[in-house]
Amino acid sequence: MLYLKIQTIGEVAFPSHMKLEEGYRYDIPFDNLMLPYIPIEAMLRHARLIDEDVRIGFAHPDGYRGLSLSAIELLERSPDCVAFIKSYFVKDRFLKEEGVRIRSLRSGMSYFAAVQAPEDRVEALKQKLNGRKYIGITTEDITGEVELQLLDMKRNIADRMEISSATKYTAIDYTMLLVTPVCIHAPYEEGNRTYLYIPGAYIRKTVLEAVPDLTQEEKESVRCDNAYISRHKKRLLPVPACMSVVKLDKKQLRYRLAPGKDPNRVEQDVGLSDCFAEDFENHYMKYTTPETEHIASRDGEIYDALSTGQTFAGTIYGNDAAIRKILTHMRREHAAYVGILTEQGYGETYMNVTSLRDEEPPAEILAKTFDVSCVSDTLLLNDDGMPSCKAGDLLREIEYLLGYEGRLEIEGRYTNVYRDYSRNLEWGADGPVVRCLAKGSVLRIHTVDGKPIDISPLRHCFVGERIEDGYGELIAYPARGQYYRLAENVAPSRYERNYQIPLRGIGIGASFTKSVLRNVLKSRISALAIADRRGSQRDILAEEDVPVDLLVELMEYYEPTVSVGKLIKWYKNAWKAV
C-alpha cells in the first residue's frame, strides 16, 4: 500500500484558478468538513513526474480519519467554528497595498496521498518523487517548498477476513467511504448532475482494472450490484415507487400497494410493526438522500458530486477463484477510484470488506401473495429483442426463475420507466438509449391456485440484461394484509465507525479538537470582554468585576481543562486591548 508523504518545509498556496473564496488571491482548497487538501496529482502530472498508469489521490492532513471525525463533532457542537478549524492548518494574511487576502498551508505539517502504481515501477517512481520539490505559487513569504517521500505502508487490520481452503466463496460484502467527492456523471442531466448512488458498472470496472491477474472466465463471473448509501454497514435500498408522503407527517412515507384500506385507521397511529418482516424493516424502512456538492474540474467545468465523508455499501459477486483474488487485493490495497475526474484526484474511496459469503442453500420462504421490488434499474427484452418496460415481461422472468410458468398473476403494480443513457459514456453522444423499469418499481403477485410457493430464489437475484453491471437486481417479501407500511427518513451517515482508526490518528484528532475548542473559547471570552467594556456605565473597572460564573459556564461548554485563572487572564487582556 503506497502513500506519498508531503512535508511542508515552507508555506504552500495555490493561484486563483483553484476555486477560491471571494477576496483571496492565493488560497487552499478545503473539503466539506473544512479540512484542507493538496491536489498533488495534477501538479506532478503537469511537471511530468508521473505517467498515465500512476494514480494519486488528494493529499490529506496526517491522521485524516481521526481529524474528520473530530471535525464532524466540532461542527455539530459549535457550527460557527469553521474559521477556527481552518486556522489550525493555514495562515491568513491581508495585503493592504493590494487590497487582497492570502491564505497558505502552515510549514512543518505532513500530508498523505494514496498512490496506485505497477509494482515494477515503484522504485523508479521513488527516484523521481523523493526529495525537495516546489509546488503552488512563490512570493516573498510563500516558498512552496515541500519534501516528498514515497512510502510503502502495511495495512493493519484487526478484523481481517480469513480465507478457508475448504470453503467455496461466492461474494464479498463491502463498505465504501468517500475520501474525496465522487462524480458519477448522468449524461444530458442539467447542471452536470451526479447519480445519487454508485452504479455496479463503475464498481466492476474499478475491480477489473485493479486485479489484472483475473482470467477471462473469472472476469466474466464478476458482477457488482449498485452501491447505495449505507447505515450500520447495510445498504439503504431504493424507496419503492409505491411509497407516498404521509400528509400528517412529511418525514414519513407509507406503502400503498395492499388493498383493503381501513378508513377508521389514521396515519399517526400506525407503527413499524406493519412492515413485511424484520429484514424488510432493516432495509426498506430506513431511507435517505445522499449529500452532494459542487466541484470544479481542471477545465473550469462545474459538476455535482457525492460529498466527502459518506459511506456506501455493496456486494461483489463472482466464482470462487475470482473472489479469492479480489479479496487478496482488497486486503493489500484499500484505495479505489470510481467515477469521472479520477485523473484529477476526485473519486478516491476507501473500501472495507465487511463479510464473505459462501455457498449455502437459502432458507425456504413460502408465500401465496408476495411483493417483488426492483432494487436497481431492470433492462428486459421482449420477444422481438426490444427493450420492454411491461410488468408482464417482468412477471415472465419471475415465473421462469421460480419454475412456475403460467401459475402467477399480478395483483397490483406500481412501476416507473427510466431512460438509460449510461452506454453513452462509452459510445459518445450517439450511443444507444434504452427504456428500463426504474429501480423502486414494485409488483404484487399471487399464485393462481392459491397454494404457497417458495420465493427464496428471488432474494437478491438478478434478471434481464446487463446484470454484470448491476442491472436487474430483485428482492421479494411475503405480503401482509395491512394497508399501511411506514418508512423513516434518516440523516446521511458520515464516517461510520466501522473504519478502523489508528491510535495515532485518534491522538491527532484529540489534539486538533482541543486546540480548536480552546481558540473558540478564547474568542467568546474576548467578545464578552469587548461587550462589557463598551456597555459598562459603572465607576469601577470591568476588569475588577470579572463575570466568573459566565466564564466558567463557557469553559464547561467548550474546554473544561482550562483553568479559571487562565480564563480571567484572557478576559482582562481582551478588555484592556479594546
N, C-alpha and C positions, 0 to 999 in steps of 0.2 A: 504494500500500500504506500504509494508515493505521495509526499507532500512537498510543496515549495514553501520554505520559510523565508519571510521578508522581514528583516530587521531595519527599522528606520534609523539611520545614522544622523541625518538632518531632518528638517521638516519637509513634508511632502504635500503638494497641492496640484490641482489639475485645472486646465483652462476652461473657459466658459462653455464649451460645447458639451461638457459632461453633465448637462441637466442640473443647473444650479438653482439655488434660491435667489429670488429677486434682490438685487443690490450687491451681490457678490461677484467680483471679477474672477477670483480663483476660489475653488471650493472643493469639498469632498462629497462623494455620493453616500447616502445613507439608506438602509433598508427600512421596512415599515415598523421596525422596533427602535428606530433611531440609532442603530449601531452602524459604524462606518464599514466600508469595504473598498478594496482596491481592484479595479478591473484589469488585472495584470496580464491576462491572456492577450487582450487587444494590443497592449504595449509591446509585449515580447514578439508577437506576430508581426507588428509593424517594423520592429527592429530586426526581423528575420532571424531571430534566435531559436524559434521552434518551427517545425514542419507541420503539414496539414494533418498528419496522423497522430499528433500530440494534442491532448485536450487538457486545459487548465481552467478550473473554476475561479470564482471570485475569491480573493484573499480576505478572510475574516479575522478579527482580533483573536489572539491566543485565548483559549478557553471559551470559544464561541457558544457552545451549547449551554454551559453554565451561565454565561453572560446573558444569553437570550431568555432563559427562564427568569433570571433576576430582573431583566428589563420589562418582561410581562408583568411581574409583580409590582414593580415600581410604577408603571403606567396605570395599573389598576388602583394602586394606593394613593398616588399623587399625580393625576393626569397632567398637571402643568409643569412636570419636571423634565420636559423634553430638552430644554436648553441645558439643564444640568447633566443629563445623560451625554449629550453631545460634547459638552465642555470637558468631560472626563478623557476624551480621546483627541480633541482638537484644540488649537489655539485660534482665537478670533481677534482680529485687529482692524482698525479703521484708519484709512489713509486720508487725512484731512485735505492734503494738497489736491488729490484726485477725486475725492468725494466717493470712494468705493470701499467695500469691505473685502478682507481676505481671510479665508479660513483654511488651516492646514493641519495635517496629522502631526501630533507631537513626536519628537525624536525619542529614541530609546524604547520603542514599543515593537512587539512581534505580531506578525500576521501570517496565517497559514492558508494555502490553497491546495485543494486536491488535484492530483496530476494523474492522467492516464496516458501511458506511452508503451510501445512494444518493448518487451524485455531486452531484446538485443540492442536497443537504442539508449538504454538508461545511462550507461557510462559516458557515452558521447554527449548526452544531454547535460549531465553533471558538469562536464568540462565547459560547455557553452554558458551555463547559467550561474555556476558558483562564482562568488566574488563580488566586488563592489560594482554597482551599476547606478545610473541616474534615471529617474522616472519623473513624469509630470513636468512642471514648469520650474524655472530658475529665476530668482530675484535676489536682492541683497540679503534678505532674511531667509529665504526658502531655497535650500540647495538641491532638494530632491534626491539626496544620496541615500542609497539603501544597500544592504548586503543580502545577496540571495544565496540560498543553500538548499539543494535538492536532497531530501531525506527519505529513507525507506523505513517507515514506522510500522511495527507489527500491531495488529489489531487484537485487543484484549477483550474477549467476550466470555463472561462467566456462564451464561446460559447457552452455550454452543450446542447446536443440534448434532447428535451423533448419528452417523450413517451405519446401519447394520447390514452386513453382507447377506444375511438370511432373509431380509425383508425386501419386498418389491414395492418401490415408491411410485406414486402417480402424480403428485402435485406438491407445490411449495406455496404456503400462505405467507404473505409478507406485508409489512407496512412501509410506506414511503414518506419520509419527511422532506418537505420542500426547503432546501437551504437557500436557494435564490428563486426569484419569480420564475414561474414556468408558463410559457405561452404555447397553447395548443390552438393554432390559428384556425378559425372556422371560415372557409372560403366564402367570399361575397357577403360576409356579415358587415353591417355598418359599423364603422369605428374600429375595424380590425379586432373584433371581439374574440375571446378565447372560449373554448369549451369549458364547462364547469366540472369536468372530470378528465381523466387521462385515458384515452381510448386504448383498448387492448393492442391495436396495431402498432402504436408507438412503443408500448412496453415490449412487444415481441421483437420489434426492430432493434431496440436497445439491447435486449438479451442476446440476440443472434450476433450482433456486432461485438459484444463484449466476450463471448465464448466462441472463439474461432475454431476450436478443435471438434465441434459437433459434426458428426457425419450427416450425409444428406437425409438418411432415414430419421435420424434424431431431430434434425431441423424441421422436417415435415410433421413430426409428432408434437412439436411445441405449439401451444396456443395459450393466449393470455386473455383473461376477462378484463373488462373495464375496471380501472382503479377509481373507486369513489372515496369521497372524504370519509374518515373513519371516526369511530367513538369507542374507546376501550378496545382497540385492535380489531374492531368489526366494521365491515363496510356498512354505511348507511345507504341502503338501496334506493333507487328512484321511487318517488312517491307515485302510487298508482294513479292513472288518469281519472279514475272514478272518485278520487278524493275531492271534496269541495269544502270551502271555508264554512265553519260553523258560525252562524250570524251572531250568536250570543257571546262568542269568544273567538276573535280573529286569530289567536295564536294556535288554534286547534283546527284540525280537519276531520271530516267524517267520511267513512267508506260507505257508498250508497248503491252497491250492486244488488244486495239482497232484497227480495220482495217482502211485502207484508209490513209496511211501516205502521207502528203503533202510534196513533195520534195523541194518546194520553201520556206519551213519554217525551220529555223535553231534553234538549241537548245537555244542559248543565248537570243533569242527574246521571249521566252515563259515564261509567268508568272504563279503565283499560281492560277489565275482565271480559269485555265483549270481543276481544281480539280472537283471531282464529286459534292460535296456540301460543305457548310460551315462546317458541322460537320466532314466531311471527312478530311478537311484541319486541323482541330484542333487535330485529332488523327493520321492519317497516314502521313501527310505531314511534321511531325517533328519526327525524329528518332535519336537514339544514341546507342552506345555500352557501357554498364556499365564498370566501372573500376574494376580491380581485383588486388590482391596482394598475396604474399606467406605467409603462416602461418605455424608454427611448432607445431605438436601435441606432447602430453606428451611422446610418444614412439620414438620421433625423426623424424617421417614421415613428409614430406613437402607436403602441399596441396595448391591448388589455392583456393581463397575465394573472394567473393564480398567485395569490400573495404568499410571501415567505412565511414559514412557521406553521403551515397547516399539514396535517397528516392524512394520507390517503392509504387505502388498503386494497389488495387484490390477490389473485392466485395465478400461478404459472403452472400449466398442465404439460405433461409430456410422458414419454416412455421412461422406464427405469434408468436406462443409461443416460438419457438427456438430463433427467432430474438430478442425478448424482453429479454430473459435470457442472451444471448450473449452480448447484448448492456449494460445490467446492469453490467456484469463482466468487460467489456472494460472501463466503467466509473470508476470502482473501481481500476482496475489494468491495467496499460498501458504497462508493460513489457511483452514481449512474446519471446520465444526461439524457433528458427527454424533451420533446417539443422542438420548436424552431428557435433560432438565435442562440443555439448552444455554442456556436463558434465565437460568440461574443461574451461568453461566461454565464448566460442565463440557462435555466433548465437543469441546474445541479440539484440532485436529490440524494438522500441518504436512505438506502434500502436495508431493512432489517427483517430477517427470517423469524416468523412467529411460530410456525409449526410445519411439520411434514405429514403428508397423507400417504398411507399405504393402501394396498388393495384390500378392501373389506366389503363383504356383501351388505348392501343397505338394508336397514330395518324395514319391514313391510308397513306400509301406510294405507289402510283401507278407507275408501270413501265412495258414497253413492253420488254426492254432489261435491264439486271441488272448484277452486279458482286457480287459474293459471295466469301469471303475470310475466310480461317481457321485461327482464332485468336490463337488457340492452336493446338497441335498435335491431330489428329482426328482418333480414332480407330473404324473402321467399320468391320462388319462381313457379309460375303456373304451368299447365301442360304445354303451353306454347313457348315456354322458355323466357317469358317476360316477367319483370318484377311485379309482385302482387301484394296488395295490402288488404285482401279479403280475409275476414275472420274464418271463412270456410276452409281456406287453404291452410291456415294455421291449425285448424281442427284436424285436418287430414294428417299433418305432420305429427300431431299429438297421438292420434289413433295408431299410426304406424309405429311410433316409438313404444307405445304401451302394448302393441299387438292386439288391439281391439277395433279393427277396421269395421266401420258401419254400426258400432254399438254405442256411440257417444253422440250427444246433441248439445247445442249451445242454448243455455237457458237465459243468459244475459251477457252483454258485452259493452265494453267501453274502450274504443280504440282511437288512436291518433295516427296521423301519417307524417312521416319525416322525409324531407328531400335530402338525400345524402350526396354531398359534393366531395367526400373525402378523397376519392381517387383523383380529383383534380389537382391535389397536391403533388401527385406523381406525373400526371399526364399534361398538366398545364390547363389553361382556361377552356380548352376544347375537350376536356376529359368527360367521361360518362357521368350522368346524373341519374340516380335511381330513387324510387319511392319505396320506403321501408315502413313496416309497423314500428311506430316510435316506442322507445323504452317507456314503461309505465302502462302500456296497453294491457287490458285485462279481459279474460273470458271466464264466465261461469258456466261450467259444463256438468251435465248429469248423465248417468247411464240410462239407456233406453229401457232395459229390462228391470231397472230398479235394484239391481244387485250391486254390492260394493266391489270395487276393483282396487288393485294395488297401484298407487300413484307414485311410489318411491322413485321410479326411473326419471320422473320429471324434476326431482330436486337437483337444481344446479346442472341441468343438461344443456346442450346446445343443438339448435336445429337450423336448417336453411343454409344459405351461402355465407362464405367468408367467416366461418366460425373460428378459424385460426386467428382472426383479427378481433375477436371478442363479440362478434355479432351473434344474435340468436340465443342468448342465454335466457333460460326459463326457470321459474320456480313455482311450485304448486303447494296449496294447502287445502285441507278439507274445509268445506264451507259450514257455517253455522246459520241458524235461523234468525238471529237478531239482526236488526236493521243497522244500528249504529256501531261503527268501529272507529275510534278516535286515534289521531296521530298527534304527536307533540313536536313543536319546532324547538330545536336546541341550538345553542351558540356553536360556531365552528371551533373545533379543538385546536389548540396551539401547542406544539412541542410536547406531545404526550410523553409521560414519564417512563414509558417502556423503553425509551432510548437511554442506554447506559451512559452516564456522565462520569468521567474520571474524577477522582478525588481532587486532583489539581484544578480541574475545571470548576468544581463546586467552590473551592477556595477562592479562585479568581472572581467568581460571581459574587461571593460574600463580601470580598474587599470592595468590589465595584458598588454593591448596594450600600455599604456603609459610607463610602465616600460621597455618593450622590445624595443620600439622605442627610448627611451632615451639612452639605452645601445648601440643600433646600431649607433645612432648619435655620442655618445662619442667615439666609436671605429673609426668612419670615421674621426673625428677631430684628434684623435691620429695618424691615418695613414697619415693625411695631415701634421701634425707637424713633424713626422719622415721623410717624404719625403722632407719637407722644410729644415730640419736640414742637411740631407745628401747631398742635392743638392745646399745648399747655398754657393756661392762663393763671397759673399759681405763682406765688413768690418764690417757693422752693424750687431747686433744680430738679428736673425729672430724673437725673442720674442718681439722686439721693433717695428717690422714691421708686425703686425698681419693682415692676409688677411681677414678683416672683411666682405667684400662683399661675399666671398666664404662661410664663416662660416654662415652667415645669410641665404644664399641660401640653405645650408644643413639643417639649423634649420627649414625653412619653409617646406621642403620636409618631414622631419622626426618628429620633435616635436616643433611646433610653440610656445608652452607655456614656453620653456626655455628662459631665459634672455640672452641678448648679453654679459653681464658681466660674466655669468657662462660659456659661450662658450669660451671667451677669457681666462678665468682661466684654463679650460680644455686644451686649446691649449698650454698655457705656461707650465703647469705642464708636459704635454706629451713631449714637446720639451726639457725640462730640464732633463727628465728621460732617454733620449737616450744617 
